[in-house]
Each structure stands twice: as C-alpha cells, then as structure tokens.
Amino acid sequence: MSFFASRLERIKPSPITSATRKVRELRAQGRDIIGLTIGEPDFATPENVKRAARDAIANDETHYTEPDGTDELKEAIRTKFSRENGLDFARDQITVANGAKQVLYNAMMATLMPGDEVLIPAPYWVSYVDLVLVADGTPRIVECGERNGFKLTPSQLDAALTRRTKWVLLNSPSNPSGAVYSRSELQALADVLLRHPQVWILSDDIYEHLVFDGREFTTMAQAAPALRDRTLTVNGVSKAYSMTGWRIGYAAGPQALIANMAKLQSQSTSNPCSISQCAAVEALTGAQESVLARTLEFQHRRDLVLSLLAGTPGLRCHPPQGAFYVYANCMEALGRKTAEGRTIATEEDFVLHLLDHGVAGVPGAAYGLGPYVRFSIAADIEMLKEGCRRIRHACADLR
Ligand SMILES: Cc1ncc(COP(=O)(O)O)c(C=O)c1O
C-alpha cells in the first residue's frame, strides 16, 4: 500500500504550472519562447499598496492576527462590497484567506460529504475540479459551448441539477473564456435555483474589475437577493491590484458557513500574512485609478490580439468580454500536417506545434472544453505582437 493518501490520486498538479515550467525549461536550453501561459497581470503592485506594506513592517505589524483576517481588513472588505456591489454584510459574514484559492478550498472542505455533487460549467478554471475532488465531492461538468458565448443556460442548469447537487460554481468574468454574465442572465439562472433550495451558489468574482466595452459587472447575490442566504461571494486582490504573490482572497456569505470555513483555516494555515493584510486594506480603500487604467490596457491588448489573429487559418477567436485570456478554437487545425509531415491530431499536438514555432499556450483540455488553446494577454504589447506573428506563422505552416 502506498504511504501517500488516496485522496492525492484523485487530483493532479496544475497544468498551467506545468506549461509555465516547460517554457522556463525551454528558455534555459536557449530557446526563444513567447510564454502566453501565465494567469497573472504583468503590472507591478501599485505604489500606494507597496508603501502600506513597508509601513506595516516598520510599525511591527508582523505578528499573528485573527485566524481569518484582521478587523481592519474585514471592514475594508465590507466597504468594498457596499461601494462596488451594493451588498451589505456584517463583519462575521466575511472571511479572509491566503488567496481566493484557499477560500474555495475552505468552502469545499467545510461542506462536501462523499457523494455530494458540485456543478461546474466548462470551460472552467483548472483548479475547481481538483478542489472538489480533494474534498470528497463529485464534480458534474456541464459543457457550455461557444454558441452560447461559453455561458451556462437556465435549461442546462435545470437538467444538470440532482438531489445530490450541493453547489453550483459560477465564474464571471470567466477564466478561460472571458464570458461575462449580465444581470438578466444571472436572474434567469436564479429562477431555476430558486426551485432547488438545497443548492448553494459560489460566485467566483476574482476578475470582477476586468470587464470590457463598458459592460456592467453583476454578481449573483446582487442580481438575485432571494439567493443571498445560500450564496458565497468570493473575490480577492490578486487580479484587480496585481497582487498575486501577496496571497489575499476573501469571501462574504451566510455567517454559519463563514464560521465553519474560519474554523478549518484556524487549524490549517491560520492567518494570511499580516503584512499582506495591511497592503490589502490599502488596495481596497486607497486610490482606485490604477484599476480602471489597467482594465483599459487589457481591453486594448484584447483588441490588438483579436485583430492580429483574425483570419489565421485553423484558428477562431471568440471575443472575450472580460478577464485577460483569449480562448481560441483550433478545431480547423486538427487533421492538418506540419511541413515535416506530422499530423496535428489533437489540441495538445497543436500546442506542441506552436511551441516549435516559439510560442506557448495552454491546451483547452485543462479547462474541460476542447479543442481550444488559451492564450494569456497579460504580456506587454511587443510580446503579444511577436506571439501573434508566431501563431500565424505556425498556422500557415499547416497543410
Ligand atoms: C477563476 C479564478 N479563481 C480564483 C483564482 C485564484 O486566485 P488567488 O490568487 O486569489 O488564489 C484564479 C487564479 O488564477 C482564477 O483564475
């Protein structure tokens, strides 16, 4: 019998980390690779936030804090929800963890029993499935194709819910598709959920600020107040404030759920870094100009990438409405041959072919919907231009 717990056999390391490691390895061998795999803003953390962290160290804010976040940070989060989402929460309805990822982990670990199902619309963020599996749950994947803008429809939701469904995971703007649910789309899903009182909703809003073309961001608790007592609204500072390394995520929801998530965290990691918490207070309550400026920059990059890839043989890009990825359909590239006579049979072959041409993306299999490749647009303009040139070249090379 293995020394290692059987739960580890259910999960796999993140394919994004593997893809990014591959890029690093190839570069170490001297290869020139444009890496479009990574899921983090390429901007620096704003100056005011860095200053707050330096002040925190100078002021000796370097001790244990309350296990799931300081009162100051929870107040800042309350202010954020009220200011940006029109949602009022009490302090004991808020929890802070080491990134939104730990929030999701806590929520699944605190609620799932063997046999409980979690409905996950695909394409999905890679970690959802593994987070459910490690917590003894059963992921139920619902494929949401390009025809409906990669969004879950009310009839798909209705058909997929069972007596064992405990959670529905919604992510808008979506990683990897960039789909953004409108208020009325959320309300239509809510109409179905209101008929299934045993089902809870986890709304992963981590890309909240990255919405394009003047679209309005809405979260489920706002669109459907009747669902608030079974909705966990998850967010964090990683993407909005370029703070991926600081590891601060948070959530707001019913007090009993929050208390149980906090209990679990108190016996695992305890508090997130005290200095990062001070920095997150400044991020959420300080100047917000950089958020909009960076969103406009991402929108500009999206437009650039879409225009540079338009008409590329074998590739079709559905315009993302938010986040910072382009999820490109490579169906028409399959079955073609490279100049060396190799057949591109799968999306993985296609991704390897792109690597041969010096550009890296992540195969759609990682996100539960193929054949696609996810390209991150969190790279500077010159890199994106060169990356797109290489993608076009690689595609033109196929017969
Ligand atoms: C959809 C989604 N949710 C959550 C996370 C995790 O964010 P954090 O850095 O706060 O753990 C990510 C990070 O890539 C993500 O893409």
PDBQT file of the ligand as one rigid body, heavy atoms in Angstrom, charges set to zero:
ROOT
HETATM    1  C1  LIG A 401     -11.103  31.955 -11.765  1.00  0.00    +0.000 C 
HETATM    2  C2  LIG A 401     -10.064  32.052 -10.717  1.00  0.00    +0.000 A 
HETATM    3  N1  LIG A 401     -10.437  31.950  -9.428  1.00  0.00    +0.000 NA
HETATM    4  C3  LIG A 401      -9.544  32.026  -8.432  1.00  0.00    +0.000 A 
HETATM    5  C4  LIG A 401      -8.198  32.193  -8.704  1.00  0.00    +0.000 A 
HETATM    6  C5  LIG A 401      -7.230  32.226  -7.531  1.00  0.00    +0.000 C 
HETATM    7  O1  LIG A 401      -6.824  33.481  -7.200  1.00  0.00    +0.000 OA
HETATM    8  P1  LIG A 401      -5.916  33.760  -5.914  1.00  0.00    +0.000 P 
HETATM    9  O2  LIG A 401      -4.620  34.277  -6.421  1.00  0.00    +0.000 OA
HETATM   10  O3  LIG A 401      -6.679  34.799  -5.131  1.00  0.00    +0.000 OA
HETATM   11  O4  LIG A 401      -5.786  32.494  -5.147  1.00  0.00    +0.000 OA
HETATM   12  C6  LIG A 401      -7.755  32.291 -10.018  1.00  0.00    +0.000 A 
HETATM   13  C7  LIG A 401      -6.310  32.431 -10.328  1.00  0.00    +0.000 C 
HETATM   14  O5  LIG A 401      -5.851  32.205 -11.417  1.00  0.00    +0.000 OA
HETATM   15  C8  LIG A 401      -8.714  32.228 -11.062  1.00  0.00    +0.000 A 
HETATM   16  O6  LIG A 401      -8.348  32.321 -12.337  1.00  0.00    +0.000 OA
ENDROOT
TORSDOF 0
